[in-house]
Amino acid sequence: MGDAGEGLVDNQARIQERLEEIERERTDRRQAETRDPEVQRTMESLRLARAELVRQREATTHDRRRAMIDDAIAEIDRRTSQLA
């Protein structure tokens, strides 16, 4: 009979975790809805551009090109922090 009680406790814990997860998702969704869609598009564009630059930086061997990419990544980070 002890095993059945443990299963019930486990289920209650899982249900509570799921409810908390749903509440977090709702909060995130509300915050996303209150953001300006143009800002969201810009942030996504910057995120993708940064990912591409990081990929290019890893692939390049020329020091000057790496420096240029590092400058571009720094600029994207600056713009992202201004929008956030």
Backbone as CSV, one residue per row, in Angstrom:
resi,resn,N_x,N_y,N_z,CA_x,CA_y,CA_z,C_x,C_y,C_z
1,MET,0.822,-1.179,0.000,0.000,0.000,0.000,0.867,1.244,0.000
2,GLY,2.063,1.160,0.511,2.957,2.300,0.521,3.343,2.742,-0.883
3,ASP,3.443,1.782,-1.805,3.809,2.120,-3.176,2.753,2.984,-3.844
4,ALA,1.489,2.720,-3.590,0.413,3.499,-4.197,0.459,4.939,-3.698
5,GLY,0.774,5.127,-2.451,0.875,6.472,-1.889,2.033,7.244,-2.493
6,GLU,3.135,6.564,-2.728,4.286,7.221,-3.352,3.961,7.662,-4.769
7,GLY,3.233,6.836,-5.489,2.833,7.190,-6.850,1.938,8.414,-6.857
8,LEU,1.063,8.510,-5.893,0.164,9.654,-5.789,0.963,10.929,-5.512
9,VAL,1.940,10.836,-4.631,2.782,11.992,-4.323,3.574,12.409,-5.557
10,ASP,4.111,11.430,-6.279,4.859,11.733,-7.501,3.968,12.421,-8.527
11,ASN,2.747,11.928,-8.689,1.824,12.541,-9.640,1.483,13.966,-9.235
12,GLN,1.273,14.189,-7.960,0.959,15.535,-7.494,2.128,16.480,-7.754
13,ALA,3.340,16.008,-7.552,4.518,16.831,-7.812,4.626,17.149,-9.298
14,ARG,4.381,16.152,-10.144,4.433,16.389,-11.595,3.344,17.357,-12.033
15,ILE,2.163,17.225,-11.482,1.072,18.138,-11.815,1.441,19.555,-11.397
16,GLN,1.995,19.708,-10.208,2.391,21.035,-9.733,3.470,21.634,-10.630
17,GLU,4.438,20.830,-11.019,5.492,21.312,-11.913,4.907,21.744,-13.248
18,ARG,3.967,20.965,-13.767,3.341,21.300,-15.056,2.540,22.601,-14.939
19,LEU,1.819,22.787,-13.830,1.063,24.016,-13.632,1.995,25.228,-13.569
20,GLU,3.123,25.070,-12.897,4.096,26.160,-12.829,4.677,26.456,-14.214
21,GLU,4.923,25.403,-14.983,5.452,25.584,-16.330,4.436,26.325,-17.207
22,ILE,3.170,25.957,-17.107,2.121,26.627,-17.875,2.036,28.097,-17.485
23,GLU,2.138,28.391,-16.207,2.085,29.780,-15.743,3.270,30.583,-16.283
24,ARG,4.463,29.981,-16.301,5.631,30.651,-16.878,5.420,30.942,-18.356
25,GLU,4.866,29.968,-19.078,4.596,30.160,-20.505,3.602,31.287,-20.722
26,ARG,2.570,31.360,-19.891,1.585,32.436,-20.001,2.235,33.794,-19.752
27,THR,3.072,33.853,-18.742,3.758,35.106,-18.429,4.657,35.522,-19.578
28,ASP,5.410,34.575,-20.124,6.283,34.873,-21.263,5.471,35.345,-22.461
29,ARG,4.340,34.701,-22.707,3.486,35.063,-23.827,2.938,36.477,-23.651
30,ARG,2.516,36.801,-22.443,1.997,38.147,-22.169,3.073,39.193,-22.395
31,GLN,4.278,38.908,-21.943,5.374,39.848,-22.138,5.689,40.000,-23.618
32,ALA,5.636,38.914,-24.362,5.914,38.977,-25.790,4.822,39.769,-26.511
33,GLU,3.580,39.633,-26.070,2.477,40.350,-26.699,2.565,41.854,-26.461
34,THR,3.110,42.244,-25.320,3.182,43.660,-25.011,4.346,44.337,-25.723
35,ARG,5.267,43.556,-26.261,6.392,44.125,-26.988,5.946,44.593,-28.361
36,ASP,6.621,45.566,-28.848,6.379,46.094,-30.181,6.805,45.042,-31.209
37,PRO,5.936,44.709,-32.167,6.304,43.690,-33.159,7.535,44.083,-33.966
38,GLU,7.710,45.367,-34.224,8.884,45.818,-34.977,10.171,45.547,-34.180
39,VAL,10.115,45.759,-32.879,11.270,45.492,-32.022,11.563,43.998,-32.020
40,GLN,10.520,43.178,-31.960,10.716,41.734,-31.983,11.375,41.293,-33.287
41,ARG,10.932,41.839,-34.414,11.534,41.485,-35.704,13.000,41.919,-35.744
42,THR,13.264,43.108,-35.233,14.636,43.600,-35.229,15.526,42.723,-34.349
43,MET,15.032,42.355,-33.177,15.798,41.490,-32.268,16.081,40.137,-32.929
44,GLU,15.092,39.575,-33.588,15.285,38.284,-34.253,16.298,38.419,-35.385
45,SER,16.216,39.488,-36.134,17.163,39.732,-37.212,18.590,39.863,-36.669
46,LEU,18.749,40.591,-35.582,20.067,40.746,-34.969,20.597,39.410,-34.446
47,ARG,19.703,38.612,-33.867,20.102,37.304,-33.342,20.620,36.413,-34.476
48,LEU,19.899,36.409,-35.590,20.317,35.587,-36.731,21.620,36.099,-37.343
49,ALA,21.750,37.415,-37.447,22.979,38.002,-38.001,24.173,37.652,-37.124
50,ARG,23.980,37.709,-35.813,25.070,37.389,-34.883,25.486,35.926,-35.030
51,ALA,24.488,35.043,-35.138,24.789,33.614,-35.297,25.593,33.374,-36.577
52,GLU,25.225,34.052,-37.651,25.956,33.899,-38.902,27.384,34.437,-38.778
53,LEU,27.546,35.561,-38.111,28.889,36.118,-37.936,29.762,35.208,-37.072
54,VAL,29.185,34.636,-36.042,29.945,33.709,-35.193,30.390,32.504,-36.021
55,ARG,29.490,32.017,-36.878,29.846,30.889,-37.745,30.990,31.273,-38.685
56,GLN,30.899,32.475,-39.269,31.957,32.935,-40.165,33.281,33.101,-39.431
57,ARG,33.207,33.618,-38.207,34.434,33.835,-37.430,35.147,32.514,-37.161
58,GLU,34.367,31.494,-36.859,34.959,30.187,-36.591,35.594,29.589,-37.845
59,ALA,35.081,29.960,-39.014,35.571,29.376,-40.261,36.757,30.127,-40.848
60,THR,36.928,31.380,-40.484,37.987,32.171,-41.124,39.320,32.014,-40.402
61,THR,40.381,32.155,-41.190,41.722,32.056,-40.615,42.477,33.377,-40.717
62,HIS,41.981,34.311,-41.506,42.659,35.582,-41.725,42.399,36.519,-40.542
63,ASP,43.479,37.041,-39.946,43.368,37.861,-38.743,42.559,39.133,-38.961
64,ARG,42.774,39.802,-40.083,42.045,41.046,-40.346,40.542,40.787,-40.479
65,ARG,40.194,39.711,-41.156,38.771,39.356,-41.312,38.162,39.039,-39.946
66,ARG,38.898,38.331,-39.113,38.402,38.034,-37.763,38.148,39.311,-36.970
67,ALA,39.048,40.276,-37.092,38.880,41.545,-36.391,37.624,42.270,-36.880
68,MET,37.390,42.235,-38.189,36.198,42.864,-38.745,34.930,42.186,-38.228
69,ILE,34.956,40.876,-38.176,33.802,40.119,-37.677,33.579,40.410,-36.197
70,ASP,34.666,40.479,-35.417,34.540,40.813,-33.992,33.910,42.187,-33.802
71,ASP,34.301,43.150,-34.641,33.708,44.490,-34.570,32.213,44.439,-34.891
72,ALA,31.864,43.653,-35.896,30.461,43.537,-36.276,29.641,42.876,-35.167
73,ILE,30.199,41.857,-34.544,29.509,41.196,-33.433,29.334,42.167,-32.275
74,ALA,30.350,42.966,-31.985,30.250,43.953,-30.908,29.152,44.971,-31.212
75,GLU,29.043,45.380,-32.471,27.995,46.325,-32.868,26.604,45.708,-32.705
76,ILE,26.463,44.456,-33.091,25.180,43.764,-32.923,24.831,43.650,-31.447
77,ASP,25.822,43.318,-30.617,25.574,43.240,-29.175,25.154,44.578,-28.611
78,ARG,25.775,45.657,-29.091,25.422,46.999,-28.632,23.984,47.339,-28.996
79,ARG,23.604,47.053,-30.237,22.235,47.327,-30.690,21.222,46.479,-29.922
80,THR,21.573,45.229,-29.680,20.677,44.347,-28.944,20.450,44.864,-27.520
81,SER,21.510,45.309,-26.878,21.366,45.816,-25.509,20.543,47.103,-25.495
82,GLN,20.618,47.910,-26.546,19.807,49.124,-26.608,18.320,48.789,-26.751
83,LEU,18.011,47.760,-27.498,16.616,47.384,-27.713,16.013,46.658,-26.518
84,ALA,16.857,45.972,-25.771,16.347,45.170,-24.640,15.935,46.014,-23.454
